[in-house]
């Protein structure tokens, strides 16, 4: 085993061992986590305003503290940003982070030092478990998802930011180690042109013949990179040859020429040592994760679990397959269909729940709007699968089409190799499936039966408020959506392709690039 591998295992062992100890007695861990959250809440002005005591039971906690959404505490967070003492926590707020905004309005999330430790603990557990159970990983050469800087004219988040790039999850020592094995180039973040950024990133990736791991968030980030390489072979080779990109040796240039002059892009030739791709694989990302399998037939596609800007929620271990909740990090509750709330030890198999989060950064009984399905249990803990979000709703005439409706529709559509998005057409007064599929399009009338399972949609169709579903070809669909997000200041690597568009401006822009 290599010295570097041993060093990574040694530096992540403490967090991994603590996590494994927590899993041995989940009920005790749940009580300890609840106590830490209550210590933060009871010492805050927010908690005192509800008469909270640190000695309150979980039942008293639920009675006193209401379920909230981000808007309910947004003004308290904004006060902290401008330097006012935190209303939500007893501890100091040390950093802020902005959500990506690709699936809803952007939010500013505060962090205490304890919350930051949880993020870095998540990464330690992930790294240790990955290396421990995958002995074939030897060089550890890794591509971490990086994005171009925000376009000029966009305002940065006030206050101190904590995660400028994905390596910041690792802490100081981990970050230094990661950079040693990363294929990223320091000069990329200084580029202001997205086209130039992708060009240099493509060249840097193509020269990394010892690459073993892709660590990205959305699978579409990696897919669009591969599509860019396939569509710009001559330009990539030209830029590499004239030295407009990272300096390449003569042997590297010759290898690059051989790779780009072939008839078919073969990842097994470009990255012969690639073994693992870590990315989102659930919800609206599921179809794109399937596409990655076609691009990378020899690589394992590894799910990430649920890691939101608000908190790390769950992690898939090698032995569990599906994700288990990080019960030592945050106090989790689950809203049932009837509106009642249960804790993590009282969920039922095959049931769907909305996830509620209480953390040490001032979010208490915070509705994440994430829907999870309990697929089974491991050592008494639920195995959770992310299904979608219940606040991603399109509403033309009161039909309330949700992300779950769209995902059911796409399951019926099949053919995961094709990109697709359900888009409301306000001018047409109906819905269109946009896809980049070539050849004959499926019959919309057969697919619409899935949408008709939504009572409100069916009623709107029956009384003529909505026109029938249509399917339209939209070449470059994902590229157009990504560019819209980037122009709005989103990080490329954070962009998640939604199943349904809920914003009218975005819908109109996508339809403007479509053959109607």
GINORCOR-V729965 format. One record per helix or strand of 2 or more residues. SS is the DSSP state (hx for helix, st for strand). FROM is the first residue (numbers start at 1). TO is the last residue. Records with the same first field share a line. If there is no record, write none. Layout:
BEGIN
SS->FROM-TO ; FROM-TO
END
This chain:
BEGIN
hx->3-24 ; 26-42 ; 45-49 ; 58-64 ; 70-81 ; 113-132 ; 166-181 ; 186-190 ; 194-206 ; 219-231 ; 233-241 ; 250-260 ; 267-270 ; 283-295 ; 344-346 ; 403-413 ; 444-451 ; 455-462 ; 477-487 ; 492-494 ; 504-512
st->95-98 ; 108-111 ; 142-144 ; 213-215 ; 276-279 ; 300-303 ; 314-316 ; 323-325 ; 331-335 ; 341-343 ; 352-358 ; 366-378 ; 381-389 ; 393-394 ; 401-402 ; 420-425 ; 430-435 ; 470-473
END
